[in-house]
Each structure stands twice: as structure tokens, then as C-alpha cells.
Amino acid sequence: MPSCHDLFAAYADFIPDFSTFCASVQTEPSCCLRVNTLRTRPDVVRTMLIEEGYHSRPSSLADDLLLVDGLTHPGALRGALLGYYHSQALTSALAALVLDPQPGEMTCDLCAAPGSKTSHMAQIMRDEGLIVANDRNGKRLSMLEFNLKRLGVSNTVTTCYAGQNFPLRQKFDRVLVDAPCSGEGNYRWDHTGRLRHHRRASGDLPRLQRQLLLRGFDLLAPGGTLLYATCTYNPSENEAVVQTLLEQRPATLEPIQFDLAHCPGLQHWKAQTYDSRMQHCWRLYPHHTQSVGFFLARIRN
Ligand SMILES: C[S@@+](CC[C@H](N)C(=O)[O-])C[C@H]1O[C@@H](n2cnc3c(N)ncnc32)[C@H](O)[C@@H]1O
């Protein structure tokens, strides 16, 4: 079984406080619940949690993102079944906040299942406008449809295209590319040193990620906004993918303004040099956020 140091050794030169990082992935991330404001309010959920014996507090990102102490199976509580909240990592919830889709807009979620970010976008849009939630995997789309129903979302239709071939007929105000990735940000070790999340079967992920990001950009209406997100630390799946977009399209990288500890995107790694605008990307590390690892790039055309 590889140790954390072994598995992430290639990143030790850019992940700050690498030993603290390794220690953090041997602990559970904080439990985060996104209150579903289409069904209820944060104070109602906080009261329900107190009745179940759990203390919660709002996160620095938003009042409807609650951090809950000691809650290990949030999906089993009454509030989850009623669709009052959705369990979602804090850093994952940042994606929809950064993309910031507005009520009434046309939004595309190119890799959407099982729908955590689709349903978050729907609630930010107050269930107005339209979201096209696409995923290549039909079984995972069923999970998305179940989640949308549970959470009372009605402004979303689903499609099942390979995202890189998504039809270009319709243009969108906002596009999310939450790309399939190696998932390293979710790696955690239990107290016996066993790795609980394993590397996913990958194929040529960076190639697919480049194709998805280029198609996501081509789907934007003039002045539209695109968010590229992954839950991996690997620069080949993050900065290198964004670099291809900057080289092949007239894309602009925008700063992200939220109150959460992060590091800027890399400007070089090994023999690679990346565009200096990569500093606007966010790298999120578990020892800074008590959440899971994430990468975000906010892009305009
Ligand atoms: C990181 S997950 C998305 C998580 C989702 N956005 C959420 O917040 O619940 C990546 C998804 O991409 C889908 N996927 C993989 N290859 C794809 C492709 N070529 N086109 C569209 N979706 C794809 C997978 O089935 C998977 O559901």
C-alpha cells in the first residue's frame, strides 16, 4: 500500500507544508451540508440538526453552507430525505458559487452527474431559467434525476452526450466543465494506513479534459462565463488543460474572489511553463480548508 508521501511525492515541491498536507489526508474532512433554499432555510436545518444532537455553523463562503461537527452519515437523517439539504464538500460547493449563474439564464453543466453542482446552480438561479445537465453515463444520470427530484429542482433537463461532442446549436450564458479526473483530491487514508479512495480507471484523461474544456468554451454565448473544475492536484489535468484553451481560443482567465484559503495556479511544473494568467486559478488543499482537494479556473470569452 503506497504512503501519502509516496503517492504525492511528485507534488511535494508545490504543495505548501507537505507534511501537514499528508497528515490531513489521514483524517476525515469536515462534514458540510448545503441547505437547499428551494425547500427551506438555514435556521430551520440548524434547528433540525440540534434536535438530532449536532452542532453546526455557517461556513465563510455562504450562510447556506453549514459545517457540522461529528456527523458521519448525513444522508441518513430526515432532513436529507426531505430534500432540505445536500451533503457536499465545501470546496466542491465553491464551484457553483464561482460560476454564479443568474436566475433566468441559460446554463450548461457538461459533466453533471450525480448532480451536486447542477442542483446547487438551480438553487442559486432560484429554479428560474434553464439548466441543461449532461453526462455521458446514463446510470449516473439516473442518480442525478433522483437528486433533482428529491431537491425539488424543476428548471433542469438532462442529456446524455459525450460532452466533447455536445451539439453547438444552442449557446449558453454559463457553462460548467466539472471534468472527469484522477480524483486525487478525494484520497484519504484510514487510521490503519489503508487508502480509501483509489485512482480511477483513467485512460488519457488530459486529452479528454482538453476536448471537454474546448467544447465548453465553444458553447458560450458572447460574454459568457465558463468554469473548469477538477478534484485533482495533477498539473497535467489542471494548468496544462487550461493552457491549451488559452493557446487555442480567445479566452480570458478571471480572478476568483471568495473568502477561503487557497494557492494560485502554477506557472511552471517540471519542464512545463504555463501562462502567467494561471495565477488567477485556485488550488485548494485539504490542510488549508479541512475539505477535499480542488482546482478551479474561471474563464470568459
Ligand atoms: C467529477 S464527475 C461530475 C460530478 C458532478 N458535476 C457533481 O457535482 O455531482 C465527472 C462526470 O463526468 C462524466 N463523464 C465522463 N466522461 C464524460 C464525457 N466524455 N462527457 C460527458 N461526461 C463525462 C462522468 O460520468 C462523471 O459523472
The ligand as an SDF file (V2000), in Angstrom:
LIG
                    3D

 27 29  0  0  0  0  0  0  0  0999 V2000
  -16.4080   14.8030  -11.4690 C   0  0  0  0  0  0  0  0  0  0  0  0
  -17.7760   13.9020  -12.0380 S   0  0  0  0  0  0  0  0  0  0  0  0
  -19.0410   15.1510  -12.0810 C   0  0  0  0  0  0  0  0  0  0  0  0
  -19.6510   15.4820  -10.7320 C   0  0  0  0  0  0  0  0  0  0  0  0
  -20.8490   16.3940  -10.8380 C   0  0  0  0  0  0  0  0  0  0  0  0
  -20.5360   17.6180  -11.5480 N   0  0  0  0  0  0  0  0  0  0  0  0
  -21.4240   16.7400   -9.4830 C   0  0  0  0  0  0  0  0  0  0  0  0
  -21.1230   17.8110   -8.9510 O   0  0  0  0  0  0  0  0  0  0  0  0
  -22.1960   15.9240   -8.9530 O   0  0  0  0  0  0  0  0  0  0  0  0
  -17.4160   13.7130  -13.7460 C   0  0  0  0  0  0  0  0  0  0  0  0
  -18.5480   13.1650  -14.5640 C   0  0  0  0  0  0  0  0  0  0  0  0
  -18.1380   13.1970  -15.9210 O   0  0  0  0  0  0  0  0  0  0  0  0
  -18.8050   12.1620  -16.5870 C   0  0  0  0  0  0  0  0  0  0  0  0
  -18.1040   11.9490  -17.8640 N   0  0  0  0  0  0  0  0  0  0  0  0
  -17.0120   11.1910  -18.1280 C   0  0  0  0  0  0  0  0  0  0  0  0
  -16.6650   11.3190  -19.4270 N   0  0  0  0  0  0  0  0  0  0  0  0
  -17.5560   12.1890  -19.9840 C   0  0  0  0  0  0  0  0  0  0  0  0
  -17.7070   12.7260  -21.2800 C   0  0  0  0  0  0  0  0  0  0  0  0
  -16.8740   12.4050  -22.2760 N   0  0  0  0  0  0  0  0  0  0  0  0
  -18.7220   13.5800  -21.4970 N   0  0  0  0  0  0  0  0  0  0  0  0
  -19.5880   13.9020  -20.5080 C   0  0  0  0  0  0  0  0  0  0  0  0
  -19.4790   13.4190  -19.2520 N   0  0  0  0  0  0  0  0  0  0  0  0
  -18.4650   12.5820  -18.9940 C   0  0  0  0  0  0  0  0  0  0  0  0
  -18.7770   11.0070  -15.6170 C   0  0  0  0  0  0  0  0  0  0  0  0
  -19.8020   10.0810  -15.9070 O   0  0  0  0  0  0  0  0  0  0  0  0
  -18.9610   11.7440  -14.2850 C   0  0  0  0  0  0  0  0  0  0  0  0
  -20.3210   11.6980  -13.9120 O   0  0  0  0  0  0  0  0  0  0  0  0
  1  2  1  0
  2  3  1  0
  2 10  1  0
  3  4  1  0
  4  5  1  0
  5  6  1  0
  5  7  1  0
  7  8  2  0
  7  9  1  0
 10 11  1  0
 11 12  1  0
 11 26  1  0
 12 13  1  0
 13 14  1  0
 13 24  1  0
 14 15  1  0
 14 23  1  0
 15 16  2  0
 16 17  1  0
 17 18  1  0
 17 23  2  0
 18 19  1  0
 18 20  2  0
 20 21  1  0
 21 22  2  0
 22 23  1  0
 24 25  1  0
 24 26  1  0
 26 27  1  0
M  CHG  2   2   1   9  -1
M  END
$$$$
